[in-house]
Amino acid sequence: MRTSIYPWDVQAWRTALRTAGIPGFALLALLLGTMIEFSAPSTAGPGHSSTAQLVFVRGPLCLLALLLLLFRPRVSRLRLTDTRFGFLAFGLLYLISTLWSAEPVVTLGKSAEIVLAVLAFLEVSRSANALQRVEALKQIILLTISLIAVITVTGYVLHIHAFVQPRPGLFTRTTAQAPFLSGNGLGYVASALFLVIFAEWQAGRIRAASAFSQMAFALLVFSVAASRTSFAILILSVILVIARKSKIAAVLASAALLFTAVLYKSILVRSLQGNESSKGFASLSGRTVVWAAALRTWQEHPFLGVGGGVGGKVVVSHIADYSLQQMSSLHNGFMELLTGLGSIGFLIGMYLLLQVTWRVWKAWEIHPEYSGTYVLIVHAWLTTIMSTGVFGWMGYEMAFFLCILTNIDLVQRVPVMVASAPFLMDRRSSFAVVAK
């Protein structure tokens, strides 16, 4: 399947939705529901959903996804060794935590979205062309987040007030945002788009001309974002992709970056700090403060937490600093997991992430044709460290993570792999076949 990140590419949408089938439409509904998230005027922060948004947007789209998945319910059988089995355990604990959640309605809604997303991937895993359909789901995620990014950047270019924030970026005096996407979030989206295209180009799945134009598009989006973390994601991931082909080239690239960073240290620090105070910069924009508060909340509910998806809400509601109360999350998926589902949920999540990372590292060498999927494991780690990532609640990061773990489960089953992707039967000619 041809990978495209242009949201106006009608053929890419049509092919992805046709290949994925009904689960593709269900996943699209879930993504739109979780990404089109407006805040109420009386509440603080872009992540504090208004009641109207939940009733008229997110709720109906979640219900639509449920109806689509119930139309022809078919799920694949799971093995105890499957990474999907571990994620299913995480999803079930999330759902059960509704019983003791501080905000049971919120936990129930967020757990329903996670369960529906898992069902979408289990449905496509059942078919003979399972790997192709998983790739189609990844394509739908790419097109969806690209569409949201284009809308955000368009609003910024048109100088619409809600789409411009005075915070300087790495390259601009102001940065783009939207009522439904922060400046940091735009950077995470842009980095994911760039990395998929870069990795697939390196693997020979995309022609150079197409790859360069799409990477330029992703960098254009990135240039007006306000995320320092996404800059680190780009650098680390590019080096990792290079290392998969040449360790010497990766070492030389790392040495060159380190030398440049030392040489221009003061300029780099000023660029990263922007207009932020030294105190705010040192505390990672207040992250360390809320993380310390999160640990205190965890100590009060050490085993089961305060409920899936509401850990961050409980923590910030007890912080006296009004500016920190505006934060939409703890900006750390591990802290969200620890406060929401306690030590039990944290251990399940960490085991799952480490297991997936180890299997990705091994599968990447054997199946370089899926580099565009495997490279996203770096994105998963860094967005989970500095943002909600893959364990807070349903979003495109979690959807990408489901793509990764479903792929690595399927490639271990040779009969399924050959049936779903015939070009893999002769690895020496696989890239040539894909390029046609």
VOROBA-625155 format. One line per 4 residues: number of its first residue (from 1); for each residue x, y, z of N, C-alpha, C. Coordinates in steps of 0.2 Angstrom, whole numbers. Layout:
BEGIN
NUM = X:Y:Z:X:Y:Z:X:Y:Z ~ ...
***
This chain:
BEGIN
1 = 4:-6:0:0:0:0:4:6:0 ~ 3:11:-4:7:17:-5:5:21:1 ~ 10:24:5:10:28:10:9:35:8 ~ 4:39:11:4:46:9:1:49:16
5 = 4:55:17:2:59:23:-1:66:21 ~ -3:66:14:-7:72:12:-14:71:13 ~ -17:75:17:-24:74:19:-29:75:13 ~ -27:78:8:-31:80:2:-30:74:-3
9 = -26:69:-2:-25:63:-6:-31:59:-6 ~ -36:60:-10:-42:56:-10:-41:49:-11 ~ -36:47:-16:-35:40:-17:-32:36:-11 ~ -28:40:-7:-25:37:-1:-31:35:4
13 = -35:40:5:-41:39:9:-45:33:7 ~ -47:33:0:-51:28:-3:-48:21:-2 ~ -41:20:-3:-38:14:-3:-37:11:4 ~ -36:16:9:-35:14:16:-42:11:19
17 = -47:15:17:-54:13:20:-56:7:17 ~ -55:6:10:-57:0:7:-54:-6:10 ~ -47:-5:11:-43:-11:13:-45:-13:20 ~ -45:-8:25:-47:-9:32:-54:-11:33
21 = -59:-9:29:-66:-11:29:-69:-7:35 ~ -74:-10:38:-78:-7:43:-74:-5:49 ~ -69:-9:52:-64:-7:57:-61:0:56 ~ -59:1:49:-56:7:48:-61:13:49
25 = -67:13:47:-72:18:48:-73:19:56 ~ -73:13:59:-74:14:67:-68:17:70 ~ -62:15:68:-56:19:71:-56:26:69 ~ -58:28:63:-58:35:61:-63:39:65
29 = -69:36:67:-73:39:71:-70:40:78 ~ -67:35:81:-64:36:87:-58:41:87 ~ -54:41:82:-49:47:82:-52:54:82 ~ -57:54:77:-60:61:77:-63:63:84
33 = -66:58:87:-69:60:93:-64:62:99 ~ -58:59:99:-53:60:104:-49:66:102 ~ -49:68:96:-44:74:94:-48:80:93 ~ -55:80:91:-59:86:91:-61:87:98
37 = -57:90:102:-59:91:109:-58:98:111 ~ -64:102:112:-64:109:113:-65:109:121 ~ -62:115:124:-63:116:131:-69:121:132 ~ -72:120:137:-78:125:139:-75:131:141
41 = -79:137:140:-76:144:142:-75:144:149 ~ -79:140:153:-79:141:160:-73:136:163 ~ -70:132:159:-65:128:162:-58:130:159 ~ -53:127:162:-46:129:160:-43:123:156
45 = -39:126:151:-35:121:147:-39:118:141 ~ -35:116:136:-38:113:130:-40:106:131 ~ -38:103:137:-40:96:138:-46:95:142 ~ -49:100:145:-54:100:149:-61:100:145
49 = -63:95:143:-69:95:138:-75:98:141 ~ -79:101:137:-85:104:139:-90:99:138 ~ -96:100:142:-101:95:142:-104:94:135 ~ -105:100:132:-108:100:125:-104:96:120
53 = -97:96:121:-93:92:116:-93:85:118 ~ -94:83:124:-95:76:126:-101:73:123 ~ -107:77:124:-113:75:122:-114:75:114 ~ -112:80:111:-114:81:104:-108:78:99
57 = -102:77:102:-96:75:97:-93:69:99 ~ -90:69:105:-86:63:107:-91:57:108 ~ -96:58:112:-101:52:113:-104:49:107 ~ -107:53:102:-110:50:96:-105:47:92
61 = -98:49:91:-93:46:87:-91:39:90 ~ -91:39:97:-89:33:100:-95:28:99 ~ -101:30:100:-107:26:98:-107:23:91 ~ -105:28:86:-105:26:79:-99:20:79
65 = -94:21:82:-89:16:81:-91:9:84 ~ -95:9:90:-98:3:93:-102:0:88 ~ -107:4:85:-112:1:80:-108:-2:74 ~ -103:1:71:-99:-2:66:-96:-8:67
69 = -93:-9:73:-89:-15:75:-94:-20:77 ~ -100:-19:79:-105:-24:80:-109:-26:74 ~ -107:-23:68:-111:-25:62:-109:-32:60 ~ -102:-33:60:-100:-40:58:-94:-42:63
73 = -96:-43:69:-91:-44:74:-87:-51:73 ~ -80:-50:72:-76:-56:71:-69:-54:74 ~ -67:-58:79:-60:-56:82:-56:-62:82 ~ -49:-60:81:-44:-66:81:-43:-69:88
77 = -41:-75:87:-39:-78:93:-32:-76:96 ~ -31:-75:102:-25:-73:105:-21:-78:109 ~ -15:-78:109:-11:-82:112:-8:-78:119 ~ -6:-82:124:-4:-79:130:3:-75:128
81 = 6:-77:123:13:-74:121:12:-68:117 ~ 6:-66:115:4:-61:110:5:-54:115 ~ 8:-49:112:8:-43:115:1:-40:116 ~ -4:-42:111:-11:-39:111:-14:-42:117
85 = -12:-48:120:-15:-50:126:-13:-46:132 ~ -7:-44:132:-5:-39:137:-9:-32:137 ~ -10:-30:131:-14:-24:130:-21:-25:132 ~ -24:-30:131:-31:-32:132:-32:-32:140
89 = -27:-35:143:-27:-35:151:-27:-28:153 ~ -23:-23:150:-22:-16:152:-29:-13:151 ~ -32:-14:145:-39:-11:144:-44:-14:149 ~ -44:-20:150:-49:-23:155:-48:-20:162
93 = -42:-19:164:-41:-16:171:-43:-9:171 ~ -42:-5:165:-45:2:164:-52:2:165 ~ -56:-3:162:-63:-3:162:-65:-5:169 ~ -62:-10:172:-64:-12:179:-63:-6:184
97 = -58:-2:183:-57:4:187:-63:9:188 ~ -67:8:184:-73:12:184:-77:11:191 ~ -76:5:194:-79:4:200:-77:8:206 ~ -70:10:206:-68:14:211:-65:21:209
101 = -67:23:203:-64:29:200:-67:35:204 ~ -63:40:204:-65:47:207:-70:50:202 ~ -70:48:196:-75:51:191:-77:45:187 ~ -81:41:189:-83:35:185:-86:36:178
105 = -89:41:177:-92:42:170:-86:44:165 ~ -81:48:168:-76:49:163:-72:43:162 ~ -70:39:167:-67:32:166:-70:28:162 ~ -77:27:163:-81:23:158:-80:25:151
109 = -81:31:150:-81:33:143:-74:32:140 ~ -69:34:143:-62:33:141:-60:25:140 ~ -62:21:144:-61:14:144:-65:11:138 ~ -71:14:137:-75:11:131:-71:13:124
113 = -68:19:124:-64:20:118:-58:16:117 ~ -55:14:122:-49:9:122:-51:3:120 ~ -57:0:123:-59:-7:121:-61:-7:114 ~ -65:-2:111:-67:-2:104:-61:-2:100
117 = -56:2:101:-50:2:97:-47:-5:97 ~ -46:-8:103:-43:-15:103:-48:-19:98 ~ -54:-19:99:-58:-23:95:-57:-22:87 ~ -56:-16:85:-55:-14:78:-49:-18:76
121 = -44:-18:80:-37:-21:78:-38:-29:78 ~ -42:-31:83:-43:-38:83:-48:-41:77 ~ -52:-37:75:-56:-38:69:-52:-39:63 ~ -47:-34:61:-43:-35:55:-38:-40:56
125 = -36:-42:62:-31:-48:63:-34:-54:61 ~ -41:-55:60:-44:-61:59:-43:-63:52 ~ -43:-58:47:-43:-59:40:-37:-62:37 ~ -37:-65:31:-31:-68:28:-26:-62:26
129 = -28:-56:24:-24:-51:23:-23:-46:29 ~ -22:-49:34:-22:-45:41:-16:-40:41 ~ -10:-41:39:-5:-36:39:-6:-31:34 ~ -9:-32:29:-11:-26:24:-16:-22:27
133 = -21:-25:31:-26:-21:34:-24:-17:40 ~ -19:-20:44:-16:-16:49:-12:-10:46 ~ -9:-11:40:-5:-5:37:-10:0:35 ~ -16:-2:33:-22:2:31:-24:6:37
137 = -25:3:43:-26:7:49:-21:12:50 ~ -15:10:49:-10:15:51:-10:21:46 ~ -12:20:40:-13:25:35:-19:30:36 ~ -24:27:39:-30:31:41:-28:35:47
141 = -23:33:52:-21:37:57:-17:43:55 ~ -12:41:50:-8:46:47:-12:52:44 ~ -17:50:40:-21:55:36:-25:59:41 ~ -28:56:46:-32:59:51:-28:65:55
145 = -22:63:57:-18:68:61:-15:73:56 ~ -14:71:50:-12:76:45:-17:81:44 ~ -23:79:43:-29:83:42:-30:88:48 ~ -29:86:54:-30:90:60:-24:95:60
149 = -18:93:58:-12:98:58:-13:103:52 ~ -16:101:46:-17:106:41:-22:111:43 ~ -27:109:46:-32:114:49:-29:119:54 ~ -25:116:58:-22:120:63:-17:125:60
153 = -13:123:55:-8:128:52:-12:133:48 ~ -17:131:44:-21:135:40:-24:141:45 ~ -27:139:50:-29:144:55:-24:149:57 ~ -18:146:58:-12:150:60:-10:155:55
157 = -10:153:49:-8:157:43:-13:163:42 ~ -19:161:43:-25:166:42:-25:171:48 ~ -21:170:53:-21:174:59:-27:174:63 ~ -31:168:63:-36:167:67:-34:167:74
161 = -37:171:79:-35:172:85:-34:165:89 ~ -39:161:89:-38:154:92:-33:150:90 ~ -30:151:84:-25:147:81:-18:150:82 ~ -17:155:85:-11:158:86:-9:159:94
165 = -3:156:96:-1:157:103:5:161:103 ~ 6:166:108:12:170:108:18:167:109 ~ 18:161:112:24:157:113:28:156:107 ~ 35:158:108:39:157:102:41:150:101
169 = 42:148:95:44:141:93:52:141:92 ~ 54:135:89:61:135:88:63:139:82 ~ 58:141:78:60:145:72:56:151:71 ~ 50:152:74:46:157:74:44:161:80
173 = 42:167:80:41:171:86:34:169:89 ~ 29:167:85:23:164:87:22:157:85 ~ 18:153:88:17:146:86:10:145:84 ~ 9:139:81:2:137:79:-1:133:85
177 = -8:134:86:-11:129:90:-19:129:88 ~ -23:126:91:-30:125:89:-34:124:95 ~ -40:125:95:-44:124:101:-44:116:103 ~ -42:112:98:-42:105:99:-35:102:98
181 = -30:106:97:-23:104:97:-18:109:99 ~ -14:107:104:-9:112:107:-3:113:102 ~ 1:118:104:7:119:100:12:113:101 ~ 12:110:107:16:104:108:13:98:104
185 = 6:97:104:3:92:101:4:92:93 ~ 5:98:90:6:99:83:13:97:82 ~ 18:98:86:25:96:85:25:88:85 ~ 21:85:90:21:78:90:18:75:84
189 = 13:78:81:10:75:75:15:76:69 ~ 18:82:69:23:83:63:29:78:63 ~ 31:77:69:37:72:70:35:65:68 ~ 29:63:70:26:56:68:26:56:60
193 = 23:61:57:22:61:50:29:60:46 ~ 34:64:49:40:64:46:44:57:47 ~ 43:55:53:47:48:54:45:43:50 ~ 38:42:49:35:36:45:38:37:38
197 = 38:43:35:40:44:28:48:42:27 ~ 51:45:32:59:44:32:61:37:32 ~ 57:33:37:59:26:38:57:22:32 ~ 51:24:29:49:20:23:53:21:17
201 = 56:28:17:60:29:11:67:25:12 ~ 69:25:18:76:22:19:75:14:18 ~ 69:12:19:68:4:18:66:3:10 ~ 66:8:6:65:7:-1:57:7:-3
205 = 53:9:1:46:8:0:43:14:-3 ~ 46:20:-3:44:26:-6:49:29:-10 ~ 48:31:-16:53:34:-21:55:41:-18 ~ 61:42:-19:65:48:-16:61:55:-18
209 = 58:56:-24:55:62:-25:48:63:-21 ~ 45:57:-20:39:57:-16:40:58:-8 ~ 46:55:-6:48:55:1:50:62:3 ~ 54:65:-2:56:72:0:51:77:0
213 = 46:77:-4:40:81:-4:36:80:2 ~ 35:74:4:31:73:10:35:75:16 ~ 41:73:17:45:75:23:45:83:23 ~ 46:86:17:46:94:17:39:96:20
217 = 34:93:18:27:95:21:27:94:28 ~ 29:89:31:30:87:38:34:92:42 ~ 40:94:39:44:99:42:41:106:42 ~ 37:108:37:33:114:37:28:114:42
221 = 25:109:44:20:109:49:24:110:56 ~ 30:106:56:34:106:62:37:113:64 ~ 38:117:58:42:124:59:38:129:63 ~ 31:128:63:27:132:67:24:129:73
225 = 27:124:75:25:120:81:29:123:87 ~ 26:121:93:30:124:99:32:118:104 ~ 35:113:101:37:107:105:44:106:104 ~ 47:106:110:54:104:111:55:97:111
229 = 51:93:114:51:86:114:51:83:107 ~ 47:86:103:46:83:96:53:84:92 ~ 57:89:94:63:90:91:68:85:93 ~ 68:83:99:72:77:101:69:71:98
233 = 63:70:97:60:64:94:63:63:87 ~ 63:69:83:66:69:76:73:66:76 ~ 77:70:80:84:68:80:86:61:82 ~ 83:59:88:84:52:90:81:46:85
237 = 76:48:82:73:43:78:76:42:71 ~ 79:48:69:82:48:62:89:44:63 ~ 92:46:69:99:42:70:97:34:71 ~ 92:33:74:90:25:75:89:22:68
241 = 85:26:64:84:23:57:90:22:53 ~ 95:27:54:101:27:50:105:21:53 ~ 105:20:59:108:14:63:106:7:60 ~ 100:7:58:97:1:56:101:-1:49
245 = 103:4:45:107:2:39:114:3:40 ~ 117:7:44:124:8:45:126:11:51 ~ 129:7:56:130:9:62:136:14:62 ~ 140:14:57:146:18:57:143:25:55
249 = 138:25:50:135:32:48:131:35:54 ~ 128:31:58:124:33:64:129:36:69 ~ 135:33:70:140:35:75:143:42:73 ~ 144:42:66:146:49:64:141:54:64
253 = 135:53:63:130:58:63:129:60:71 ~ 129:55:75:129:57:82:134:61:85 ~ 140:60:82:146:64:84:146:71:81 ~ 143:71:75:142:78:72:137:82:76
257 = 132:79:78:127:82:82:129:85:89 ~ 133:80:92:136:82:99:141:87:98 ~ 145:87:93:150:93:92:146:99:91 ~ 141:99:87:137:105:85:134:108:91
261 = 131:103:95:128:105:102:132:109:107 ~ 138:106:107:143:109:112:146:116:109 ~ 147:116:103:149:122:100:144:128:100 ~ 138:126:99:133:132:100:128:131:106
265 = 131:129:111:127:127:117:123:133:119 ~ 126:139:120:122:145:122:116:147:118 ~ 117:146:111:112:148:106:107:143:107 ~ 109:136:107:104:131:108:99:132:114
269 = 102:133:120:99:134:126:94:140:125 ~ 96:145:122:91:151:122:86:149:117 ~ 87:146:112:82:144:107:77:139:110 ~ 79:135:114:75:130:118:71:133:123
273 = 74:138:127:70:141:132:65:146:130 ~ 67:150:124:62:155:122:61:160:127 ~ 54:162:128:53:167:132:51:165:139 ~ 52:158:140:51:155:147:56:157:152
277 = 54:158:158:58:160:164:63:154:165 ~ 68:156:168:73:151:170:70:145:175 ~ 66:148:179:63:143:184:58:138:180 ~ 54:141:175:50:137:172:53:132:167
281 = 59:134:164:63:130:160:66:124:164 ~ 68:126:170:72:121:174:67:116:176 ~ 60:118:177:55:113:180:51:110:174 ~ 54:111:168:51:108:162:44:110:161
285 = 43:117:161:37:120:161:32:118:166 ~ 34:117:172:30:115:178:29:108:178 ~ 32:104:174:30:96:174:33:93:180 ~ 39:95:182:42:92:188:38:93:195
289 = 34:99:195:30:101:200:24:96:201 ~ 21:95:195:15:91:195:17:84:196 ~ 23:82:193:25:75:194:26:73:202 ~ 29:78:205:30:77:212:23:76:216
293 = 18:81:214:11:80:216:8:73:215 ~ 9:71:209:7:64:206:9:59:211 ~ 16:59:213:18:54:217:15:54:224 ~ 13:60:226:10:60:233:3:57:232
297 = -1:58:226:-7:56:225:-7:48:225 ~ -2:45:221:-1:38:221:0:35:228 ~ 4:38:232:5:36:239:-1:35:243 ~ -6:39:241:-13:38:244:-17:33:242
301 = -16:31:235:-19:25:232:-14:21:228 ~ -10:18:232:-4:14:229:-5:8:224 ~ -11:5:225:-11:-2:222:-16:-1:215 ~ -22:2:216:-27:3:211:-28:10:208
305 = -25:15:211:-25:21:209:-32:24:210 ~ -34:30:207:-40:34:207:-45:33:201 ~ -43:28:197:-47:27:191:-44:29:185 ~ -44:24:180:-41:25:173:-43:32:170
309 = -38:36:168:-40:42:164:-41:48:168 ~ -41:47:175:-43:53:179:-38:55:184 ~ -32:51:184:-27:53:188:-24:60:188 ~ -23:62:182:-21:69:181:-26:74:183
313 = -32:73:182:-37:78:184:-37:78:192 ~ -37:73:195:-37:73:203:-30:76:205 ~ -25:75:202:-18:78:204:-19:86:204 ~ -20:88:198:-20:96:196:-26:99:200
317 = -31:96:202:-36:99:206:-34:101:213 ~ -29:97:215:-26:99:222:-20:103:222 ~ -18:106:216:-12:110:216:-15:117:217 ~ -12:121:221:-14:128:223:-12:133:217
321 = -7:131:213:-5:136:207:-10:135:202 ~ -14:141:201:-19:141:196:-17:140:189 ~ -11:142:187:-8:141:180:-7:133:179 ~ -5:130:184:-4:122:183:-11:119:183
325 = -16:122:186:-23:119:186:-25:119:179 ~ -23:123:175:-25:123:168:-22:118:163 ~ -17:114:166:-14:108:162:-19:103:161 ~ -19:101:155:-24:96:153:-23:89:155
329 = -16:88:157:-14:81:159:-8:82:163 ~ -5:77:166:1:77:169:7:77:165 ~ 6:77:158:12:78:153:17:72:154 ~ 14:66:156:18:60:157:14:54:158
333 = 14:50:153:9:44:152:11:39:158 ~ 17:39:160:18:34:166:15:37:172 ~ 15:43:173:12:46:179:5:46:179 ~ 2:47:173:-5:46:172:-7:38:174
337 = -3:34:171:-4:27:173:-4:25:180 ~ 2:28:183:3:26:190:-3:29:195 ~ -5:35:193:-10:38:198:-17:35:196 ~ -18:34:190:-25:31:187:-26:24:189
341 = -21:20:188:-22:12:189:-17:10:194 ~ -13:14:198:-9:12:203:-3:7:201 ~ 0:4:206:6:0:204:4:-6:200 ~ -2:-9:200:-4:-14:196:-4:-12:189
345 = -7:-7:188:-8:-5:181:-1:-3:178 ~ 3:1:182:10:3:180:14:-3:178 ~ 14:-8:182:18:-14:181:16:-18:174 ~ 9:-18:173:7:-21:167:9:-16:161
349 = 8:-10:162:10:-5:156:17:-6:155 ~ 22:-6:160:29:-6:159:31:-12:155 ~ 28:-18:158:30:-24:155:28:-24:148 ~ 22:-22:146:20:-22:139:24:-18:135
353 = 26:-12:137:30:-7:133:37:-10:132 ~ 40:-13:137:47:-16:136:47:-22:132 ~ 41:-26:132:41:-32:128:40:-30:121 ~ 36:-25:119:35:-22:113:41:-20:110
357 = 45:-16:114:51:-13:111:56:-18:110 ~ 57:-23:114:61:-28:112:60:-32:106 ~ 53:-34:105:51:-37:99:52:-33:93 ~ 50:-27:94:51:-22:88:59:-22:86
361 = 63:-22:90:70:-21:89:72:-28:85 ~ 70:-33:86:71:-40:83:68:-40:76 ~ 61:-38:76:57:-38:70:60:-33:65 ~ 62:-28:67:65:-22:62:70:-25:58
365 = 75:-29:60:80:-32:56:78:-37:51 ~ 73:-41:53:70:-46:49:65:-44:44 ~ 61:-39:46:56:-36:41:57:-28:41 ~ 62:-26:37:63:-19:36:58:-16:32
369 = 53:-20:29:48:-17:25:43:-14:29 ~ 43:-15:36:38:-12:41:42:-7:45 ~ 47:-4:42:51:1:46:46:7:48 ~ 42:9:43:37:15:45:33:14:51
373 = 32:7:53:28:6:59:32:5:65 ~ 38:2:64:43:1:69:46:7:72 ~ 47:12:68:50:18:70:46:22:75 ~ 40:21:75:35:24:79:36:22:87
377 = 40:17:88:41:15:95:45:20:99 ~ 49:24:95:53:29:98:48:35:100 ~ 44:36:95:39:41:96:34:39:103 ~ 33:33:103:29:31:109:32:32:115
381 = 39:30:116:42:31:122:43:39:124 ~ 45:43:119:46:50:121:40:54:122 ~ 34:52:119:28:56:120:25:53:127 ~ 26:47:129:24:45:135:28:48:141
385 = 34:49:140:38:53:145:36:60:146 ~ 35:63:140:34:71:140:27:73:139 ~ 22:68:137:15:70:136:11:64:138 ~ 5:63:136:1:58:138:3:51:135
389 = 5:51:129:8:45:126:3:39:125 ~ 5:33:127:1:27:125:-3:24:131 ~ -2:27:137:-6:24:142:-11:29:146 ~ -12:35:143:-16:39:147:-23:38:145
393 = -25:38:139:-32:37:136:-31:37:128 ~ -37:35:125:-37:34:118:-35:40:114 ~ -30:39:109:-28:45:105:-24:42:99 ~ -21:46:95:-18:43:89:-11:40:92
397 = -8:42:97:-2:38:100:-4:31:102 ~ -10:30:105:-12:24:107:-13:20:101 ~ -16:23:96:-18:19:90:-12:17:86 ~ -7:21:86:0:19:83:3:13:87
401 = 2:13:93:5:8:98:1:1:96 ~ -5:2:95:-9:-4:93:-7:-7:86 ~ -5:-2:82:-2:-4:75:4:-8:76 ~ 8:-6:80:15:-9:81:14:-16:84
405 = 10:-16:90:10:-23:93:6:-28:89 ~ 1:-26:85:-3:-30:81:2:-33:75 ~ 6:-28:73:11:-30:67:16:-36:70 ~ 19:-34:76:24:-39:78:21:-46:80
409 = 14:-46:82:11:-52:83:10:-56:77 ~ 8:-52:72:7:-56:65:13:-58:61 ~ 18:-54:62:24:-56:58:27:-63:61 ~ 26:-64:67:28:-70:70:25:-77:67
413 = 19:-76:64:15:-81:61:16:-81:54 ~ 21:-86:52:23:-86:45:17:-87:40 ~ 13:-92:41:7:-93:36:3:-86:35 ~ 2:-83:40:-2:-77:40:1:-72:36
417 = 8:-71:38:12:-66:35:12:-67:27 ~ 13:-73:25:14:-74:18:8:-73:14 ~ 2:-75:17:-5:-74:14:-7:-67:14 ~ -5:-63:18:-7:-56:18:-2:-52:15
421 = 4:-54:14:9:-49:10:13:-54:6 ~ 11:-56:0:14:-60:-5:21:-58:-7 ~ 22:-51:-7:29:-49:-9:34:-51:-4 ~ 33:-53:2:38:-55:7:40:-62:6
425 = 37:-66:1:40:-73:0:47:-73:-3 ~ 49:-67:-7:56:-67:-9:58:-60:-6 ~ 62:-60:-1:64:-54:2:69:-50:-2 ~ 72:-54:-6:77:-50:-11:74:-46:-16
429 = 68:-47:-18:64:-43:-23:58:-39:-20 ~ 58:-40:-13:52:-36:-10:51:-29:-11 ~ 57:-25:-11:57:-18:-11:55:-16:-19 ~ 58:-20:-23:56:-19:-30:49:-20:-32
433 = 46:-25:-29:39:-26:-30:35:-20:-27 ~ 36:-18:-21:33:-13:-18:33:-6:-22 ~ 39:-5:-25:40:1:-28:37:2:-35 ~ 34:-4:-37:31:-3:-44:24:0:-43
***
